[in-house]
Amino acid sequence: MPRTYEDVRRYLENHHLPGEVITFSHPTRTVEEAARAVGVEPARILKTLLFMVKGGEPVLVLAAGTTRVDYKALAQFLGLSRKKVRMASPEEVLRWTGYPVGAVPPLALARPLRVLMDEALLAFPEVYAGGGSTTALLRIPLETLKQATGAQVVPLARRQASP
């Protein structure tokens, strides 16, 4: 059975973490929907992305909503070739995190995962992330999130080509 936003709320309470789960009457599946719902710029919406590396090892990547993850940079950081890194399927996301795509929070996961955080997120003292449901968001201080997940901060954003 999939996890829900109540699992995220319980996680915050049980670990005495600042933050809150905000629920809505409408979906917040995309960065744009989430940003509109809470009235912030899309970059402050945190994307929680699951990648599969090597022979099926999961790595959770946290990135700003306007960021595209550079697969090559991710592979290099992990000491792998680009061909050894792929985005997880919806089934793998559910199996490893306990949540469906579009609702994955960065914490309160079904299984412990290695977490990498793109350095661009450091620009924001507080972010909004998936809250465990397509109608919920997690508001949390970035430093709290970094400590709670044990995230390693690395440069993972795709660099824009110079004109």
N, C-alpha and C positions, 0 to 999 in steps of 0.2 A: 504494500500500500504506500503510495507517495506521501512524502512529508508535506506539511502545510505551514502557513504563516504562524500558527500557534507554536510550532517547534522552534521557530526563530525567536518568538517572544520568550518562551521558556529558557532558551539558551542565554539570552540577554539577562534575564532575571537570575538564573542559576549561577552565572559567572559574574554577576554584579557589574555589568557593562553599561556605560551610558549609551543611549540610542533608543530608538523606538520603531515599531512597525506601524506604518500608516496604511489603512485600508481604504479602498475606493469602491464606488458602485460601478465603475467602468474599468476595462483592462488597461494595464500599463506595460504591455509586452515589449514595446520598442523604446528606444532611447527618447524619441520625439514624444511619444505618449506620456512617458514618465516625467520628462522635463516640463511639459504642459501641466500635468497634474499637480506638481509641487511648485511651479513657477520659478524654475531655475534654468540656467543655461545648460544645454545638452552635455557639455563637457563635464559637468558635476554629477552626471548619472554614470555610475560605475557599471561597466560590463563585466560579468563573471563568465569567463569562457573556459571550457574544458578542452584540452588538447590531449591526444594520445601520442606517446613517443615510444621509440624502440619497438618492442613487441607487444605493446598494449598497456604500458605504464601511463597512468593519468597525471596531468599537471594542470592545476587551476591557474588561470591568468586573469588578473584584475587590471582593467584598462579604462581610461576615461571614455565617455560615451562617443566622443568625436574622433577617437583614435582608431587606427587600423593596426592590428598587431602584425609586425614583420616576422613572418615565419622563419626567414633566414636568420634574423637576430636571435630568435627564440632557440632555434636549433644550435647556433654557435654557442650561446650561453650554456646549453645543456651538453655541449661537446659532441654533437651529432651532425650528420649531414641533413640538409633540408628535406630529403626524401623520407627521413625517419620521423617527421612531425606532421600530424594531420589534426584537423578539427574532429572532435568526437561526434558520433552520430547521436540523434535524439535518444535512442535506446541506451547508449553508453552513458549519456548525461544523466538520465533517470537512474540507471543502475549504480553509478558511482556517487552521485550527489544526493539522490533521493527526491529530486525535484525535476519537473519538466522544463524544457527550454523555454525561456521567457519569464521564468520565476525563480531561477537559481540565485540564492543568497551566497555571499562570500564566506559565511560561517553557518554553524548548525547543520553540517552536512552528514549524510548517512555514513560516510567513511572518512578517516583522516586522509588528507591529500596534501601534496607539496603545493605551496602557493607562491606565485611570482606576481609582483606588483610593478606595473610600468611606472617609471620615475615621473612621468607627466602628472600623475595623480597628486604628487607632493605639493602642487600649487593650490590645492583645496584643503582647508582645515576640516571640512565636513563634506560627506558625499551621500548620495542616495543610491541604493543597490536593490537588486531583486529581493523581495521580502518573503519568498516562499509560496507565493500565489501570483497569478497574472493580474490580480487586483490588489496587490500589496507591495509596498516599498519599505526598505529598511533605511532609516536616517541614522548615520553614525559618524562620530569624529574619525578622521582618517588615521590618526595615531593609534586610537583604540583598535581599529580594524587591523592595522599592521601588527600590533602586538598580539591580538587575539588569534590571528591566523598564522602567525610566525612567518609572514610574507617576506621574501627577499625582494628588495627594490632593485630593479634592473632596467636598462633602456630597451624597451620592446616595441616602441612606436615606429611605424613605417615612416621614414624620412621623406619629405617632399623634395622633388627634384628642383634645383634652382633654375629660374627662367633664363 
